Amino acid sequence: MISVTPLDTERPSSLATDISDRLNAAIREHLLTAFAPDNTKSLRKFPAPEAAELLGVSGQFMRKLHAEGTIAEPEENRGGRRYYSADEILRAREILEGSSRKKGRYIPSRTSDEKLQIWQLMNFKGGSSKSTTSIHLAHFFALKGYRVLVVDLDPQGSLTSMCGISPEVEFDGLTVYDAIRYDDPVAMQDVIVSTYFPGLSIAPARLILSEFETESAVQSNPESPFFLRIRSALAQVENDYDIVLMDSPPQLGFLTISGMAAASSLIVPLTPSMLDVSSTAQFLELAGAYMSIMEDAGASLQYDHFKFLITRDEPTDIPSQQLTSFMRALFQDRVMSATALKSTAISDATLLKQSIYEVIRAEMTRETYDRAKNSMDAIGREVELMIHQAWGRN
């Protein structure tokens, strides 16, 4: 039980420190309750119908594969019902891919002539669902069989926490900062860690990442410009991944701008409110100015896609729907067709630092769960289609 003591209000510095200590203690206790006893997250098992859907086959075909011995029985079988781990689904993918006449049907990894897809999610308006969208896209693509890397560019480390690494508890390992710092940077390979989610790795973040902002203001120079540091770090590992997702801080600083220089596509999430739309307009005005400066400095900026994503979408809220229609009329196909619904299912999952893909359907109202998952699936499929377009696939 956390003891409650009066806060020291005599000095602002003491007040801030006391509040920070109390919050960190409370967060630590919450995470110890929410996570496993060893502070690690684990991924749920997938029932047979869901596993078949992920593999893109029918339940009847799955049963046939088991009967023939093509794929092994899953370790977990409850009352005659099969439950698959993500690793077992991945092994089934590999077996099916090996026997398939169509290359890439079960493991859709990019070929050597298809460039690494680097997608940055950015907006300097907090609460636009950048991190939530990033983790859902990461899980969607990992479950589809892609090799996914997420790069957390936010010193607050929200995406890092959602990937099972908790800066609030005991994480003191290398971060993306160590790969992009100016003094004696380490290899990007040494920064990246595998997650509990098969197929998904992360270059994590901690508060130290904010030092990049200060250092760039002093140490960036024409020979070693700040905006090429993330691009150079990712170039070291580009052969290991199909898709990179970068979650930016809610500001247009050196980190976000450096991410823009590394990205092959951009997504700007925004909620359909006039304040958010106005803020996004200002953000893009500044972003455009910085892009021009980078181009003048010799940087090559080429984006396959530059899209808006409507988040916290409420179909029954008339004013927000009017703003959504306004954005679609103004920018047409720059606005993604799919939207991220405002959902208690996603909010509840986020409280435990989970995506909707980690939630067990039976533990929620099924209609609420289905709406949320269908919304995130639609976003994932639309981004996947854009990635395939960039690769030249039909």
N, C-alpha and C positions, 0 to 999 in steps of 0.2 A: 504494500500500500504506500502511495506517495505521501509523505508528510507535507502538511501545508504550513508554511511560515510566512509572516508578513513580508511584503516586498520592501526593499530599501529604496525609499523615494527621496533621500537627501541629495543624491547626486545622480544626474541622468545616466552617467556611464554605469553606475552600480545598478540602477533600475533596469537598463537594457541587458546587462549581464545576468541579473537575477531572473528576468523573464526568459532569457535564452536557456539558462540552466534548467528552469522548471519545465519549459516546453520540451527540451531534449529528453528529459527524464520521462515525461508523459508519453512522448512518441516512442521511446525505447520500450516502455512497458506495453504499449499498444502493439508494437511489432512482435514482441516476444509472445503475445497472446495470439496474434493473427497468423504468424508463421509457425513452422515446425519447431520442436524444441532446440534444434541446432541452428535456428535462424535462417533456414533455407526454404525456398519455395519449391513446391513440387506440382507437376501438372496432372490433372485428373485423367482418368481412363475414358475412352470413347466407346459408346455402345456400337454394336455391329452396324446398324443402319447409318449412323453418322460416319463410321470408318469407311463404309462403302461409298458414301457421298463424297468424302474427302478424296478417295482414290478415283472417283469418276466411274464406278462400276455399279452394277445392281447387287442387291442382297443375294439373289439367286446365284450370280456369278461368283460371289465371295464363298458361298457354301460349296460350290463346285470346286473351287480352288483348294479348299480344305479337304474335301473328300478325295481329291486326286493326290493330295500331299504336296501340291505346288507351293503353298505357303503353310507354315507351321501354325498349330493351334495357339491362340494367345494364352498367356499364363493365367489370366483371370477368366473364370467361367462361373457365373452365378445362376443357379437354377436352370442350366441349359442355355443361358444367354452369354454370348461372348463380349468381352470388354477388352479393348486394345489400348496399349500405351502408344504414345507418339512415336517411340522408337520402333515398335512393332509395325506401325503403319509405314514408317520410313523403309524398313526392311522389305515389306511387301511391295512398296514402290520400286525398289531396286530389282526385285525378282521379276515383277511385271515388265519393267522397262527392258530388262535383258531379253525377254522373250517376245517383245512387241516388234512388229514390222515397221511401226511408225516411230521414228526417233523423237524423243521428247514428249511422248504422250503421257507418261507417268512421272518423269522427272524433267521438268521444263527448263532446265538450266540453259544459260546462254551458250552459244558456240563461240569459238575463238574469234570470229569476225563480227560478233555482236558486242557493242561496247557496254561497259559497266554502267548501270543505271543508278544515278545519284540524285535522289529526290530530297529537296529541302522544304520543310514546313516552316513558314515564317509569318510573323505579324507582331507589331509591338503593342498590340492590345492584349492585356492579360485576360484569361478566361475564354479565349477563342477556341479552345480544345486542341491546341497543337500537340501536346503530349498524349492526350487521349487518342487522337487520330493516329499519331505515330505508332503507338503500341498496338492498336488494332490492325493497322496495315502490316506491321511486322509479324504479328501472329498469323494473319491471313496468309501471307506469302510463305511463311515457314511451313504451315500446315499443307500448303499446295506443293511443297517439294523444292522451293527455291532456296538458295543459299543467301541468307539475309544478314546484313550488318546494320546495327543502329549506332549512330554517333550522337551522343548527348552533348550538345553545345550549350546547355543551360547550367550555370554553376549551382543552381538549386538542386539539380540532380533528380528531378521528378521521374524522368524516363529510366534513369539508373535504378531507382527504387522499384519501379514496376517490373524491371527485369530481374528482380530478386537480389540485387546488391544494395545494401542499406547503409548509406553514409551516416545515418543517424545512430546506428548501432556500433559497428566495429570495422567499417571499411577503411583501410588505409593504404590500398594498393595503388598502382599506377593508374593514371587517368589520361584522357585525350590531351590534357594540358601538357603532359610529359612528352608527347609526340610532336607538339607544335610550338613548344617554348623556344625562345631564341638561344638560350645558353645550354649547350650540350643536350639536344633533344634525343630521346630514345627511339628505337625502331617502332613503327606502328604495330608490328606483329606482337611486340612485348606488352602493348597497352590493351589489346583486344582480349576479352575473356569469353568463353562459352557460357551460355545461360542454361537454366534448367529446361528450356524449351528447345527441343531438337531442331537443328537447322538455323538457330538464331544466336548470333554473337553480338557483343556490345563493346564499344569504346566508351567507358563510363565517365562520369563527371563528379567532381566534388567542388567545394567552394573555392579551392585553389585555382580553378579555371578562370575565375574573375581576374587573376593576375595578368592574363593575356591582354586584357583591355589596357591596363596600365603600361605594360611592357611595350605594346605595339605603338603607343603614343610616343615612346621615347626611342625605341630601337629599330622600328621599321625604316627601311632605306631603299633606294632604287635597286640596289644589288640583291636585297632580300626583302621584298615587299610583304607586308603582313597578309595581303589577300591571297597569296599563293601558298601559304603554309598548310592549310587543310588539304588543298588540292595535291600538294606534294606528299603529304602523309598518306592519303588514300591511294596514290599511285603505287605505293609500296606493296599494297595488298589487293590490287584490283583483280588479280587472277584467282583469288580465293572466294569471290562472291559474285552473285548475279545482281543483287539490289542493295543499295545503301540508302538508309533513311536518316536524315539529319533533323533533329528537333532543336529549334533555335530558341534563345532567350527572348522574353517579351520586350525587346528593345532593338534598335538599329545601331548596334555597336560594331566593334572590330570582329567579334565572333560571327555575328550574323552576316556581315559583309564578306568575310573570308569564306563562309559557307556558300554564299551566292556565287563566288568565283569558282567554287569546286562543283557546283550542282549542274546536272544535265537537264533537270526539270524543277519547276517551283510550284508549290501549292500554298495558297494564302487562305487559311480557314478564317471565316468570320461569321458572327452571329447576326441574324437579320434584325438589327436595331439601328436607329438613325445614328446613335453615338458610335457604334462600332463601324458602321459604313463610313462615317466622317473620319474616324480615326484611321481606318484603312486607307482612305484617300490621301491623308497626310503621310502615312507610312510609305505608300508607293511613290509619292512625289519625292521624298527623300531617297528612297531606294533607287529611283531613276537617276537622280543626281549623282549618287555614289557609283552606279553602274557606268555612267558617262566618264567619271574620273578614272575608274579602273581601265576602261577601254582606251582612254587617252594615254594611260601609263603603259599600254601594251598588252593588257590582259585580253584574252579571247573569250568572250561570253557568248555561248550558244545554247539556247534552251529548246529542247524538243517540245516541251509543253509548259505553259504558264497559266495556271488555272486557279479559280476561286472555288472554295468548298463551303457551302452553307452548313453551319453546325448549329446544334441546339434548335433544330427545326421543329416547330409546333404547327402541324397542319390545321389545327382549329383556331389558331391565333390570327385573326384577320389582318391587323397591322403588320405583323411579321411576314405574312404571306404576300402582302402588297409590296413590301420591300424586296422580297425574294423575286417577285415578278419584275420589279423595277430593275434589279441587277441583271436578270436574264434578258430583258429587253435592251438594256444598255450594252451588255457585253456578249450576249448570245452564247456561242459555244465556249467562251472563256470560263463560263460558270459550269461546273460539273453537273451532270444530270442527277446523279445520286446526292442525297443529303444525309447528314448525321442527325437522326432524330433526337430530340430531348427525351430522355428515357430514364425512369427510375431504375431499370435493370442495369444500365450502364453506370449510373451514379452509385448504386449499391455495390457494384463490382469494383469501382474505382476506390471506394472506401477501404477495401482490402487489397488495393494495388493489383487488381486483376483486370483483364479484358473480358468481354462477353464470351470469348472462346474458352475461357478457363472456368466459367460458371457451369454448374450442373443444372440442366434445364428443370429437373424435377424440384429443385429448391426454390424456384420462382414461379410466379403466375405465368403459365405457359404462353398466353397471348402476349404478355408484356415482353417476355424473353424472345419470342419469335419475331416480334416487330423490331426489337433492338438488333438482333442478330441479322435479320434480313437487310436492315439499313446498312450495317457495317459490311456485310457481304457485297452489297451493291456498290459501295465505294471501292472495295478491294477489286471487284471485277472490272470496274471502269478504269482504275489505275493500271490494272494488268493489261487491259486492251491498249492503253496508251503506250505501255512499255513494249508490247508486241509490235505496235506501229513503229516505234523508234528502232526496233530490231529488224524491221522489214518483214515481219511474219504476217500471214493473212489472218 
